[in-house]
Structure formats: C-alpha cells, structure tokens
Amino acid sequence: MGTPFTIDTSYTKINWTNLATKPKVSAQNFVFFQPQNKPATAPEQTNNLAVKKAEELLSQDINEGNGKEMVITQGRFEQWCADTVNYIYEKAYGKTPFGLHKDGTYKSGVEELKKWGIANKRFKEAHGEAQIQAQLNEIKPGDVMILKSAYTVKTTDGKQITRHASHTGIIKEVKDGVVSVIEGNANIIKKNEKGEYYIVHNDKEGDNGAQAIGDFQEVNRYDGIILKKYSVKDFIDSGYSGYIDMQKIEAKK
C-alpha cells in the first residue's frame, strides 16, 4: 500500500492512497424516475453508488504521470473529465446513463453530458451569485457539476482574463456552503492570499507541468483525479453553468 499524502489550499484538500479496486455492480439497464426537490438524507449521502465509486478512484493515485487515466479514457489521449463521470457511473451501476457513440466509446464531451441533462429534463441551470447560492440547497451527492460558461478573473499582475470553462465532476457533498467535487483531468490553480490567480509568464513558470504561457499556474505536476472544494465565488470564478440531477437513477436487476 502506498503512503498517503495531503495537499491543502484555500479551498481544497486532496487525499491520495493506492488501494485495490472493489468489484463493480452489474446491471443491464437504467430506470429513470422523476427527480424530487427534497433535501438528501444521511443514508442517501452514505449509500450513493456513484460517490462510493468516485471515492475509490480518488484513493488510487490516478494521474497523467503514471498513465492510469488510460483505463478511464478507453485508451484515448484526450481531455478526460467527462470520461471520468461516464466511467464512475458505468462501474457503479453497470452502464453509463449518458449513452455511447456507435463505436462503443463514451460521450466524452462536457457539452454532450449537458445536452443529455437537458434532453432528460435533469439539467438545472444557474448563473450569478443568487442562483448558485439557491442551488446549494438542491444539489445532492452523485449529481454532476457542469462548468460550461465564460468567466473573468483578475491575475496577480492586475490583468482581467476571460476564459471559457469546459469541465465536469461528481458532487460528493454540500456542507456549510461549500461543494465538494471529485473530478478527473483536474488540477489546483495557484492563488495568492487575496484569491488572485498566478499565470504562466515564461517557460520556467510552466515547468511544474504542461502549462503554456498565458495558462494558470497549477499546484500538481500532472492532472489527475482529485477532490476540489468550491464556494459560490469559486463556482463563479470557474464558469459554473449548473448541475445535472442524477437522483432516482437505479440499476435494473
């Protein structure tokens, strides 16, 4: 068993430990029920199969430095945050609810997950502080975070930079106004004590990983599966668009 290590930032705590993967739950099809807007109970938080599988992956030190992400991407070299969501649901329930391409590969784009949510009346859109704050009372463990909006941040040298988000992850819990999300193809962006972002100005500043000039500086050398914590402000800064309600999805025996 590998030695666990922890990285703390102003809003993030990551725990990585090598553990064996547990057997997956087998199923053939999904049964969809109308979502209910009632708070999640403690048993639902404890027993959500998608969250359990996500926590297993979190413990296995999966990152681009050791190549373990290739199982999740089905052998493809690509952005793999949406692959991770598909993989988690497939292993937790026996089949990904988001569907597959004709060649049997995952629908690996964040936009594809969002379109599935819209088509199934499960995507809950939110923009701005008030709408996002209201959603904190609705989001439940196992729901899927969608970052798919333009966002503007101030950097340490005083510049305003506009980015276009495209990222996703499995929501673990909402507690005290903070949303914990387990994400693949993820990293931590460096900030100063004022919450301003560090960007890469030269090759040396990008040596930590694969960041190019103009990218944000990252804490970890390689993107991996990590736990990130978001306040409402963090969601706004990250281009939050809403979440996909994944409640009442059950594997048919």
Summary of the structure (lengths in Angstrom):
residues: 253
radius of gyration: 17.8
end to end distance: 34.2
largest distance: 56.9
contacts: 762
relative contact order: 0.21
helix: 24%
strand: 28%
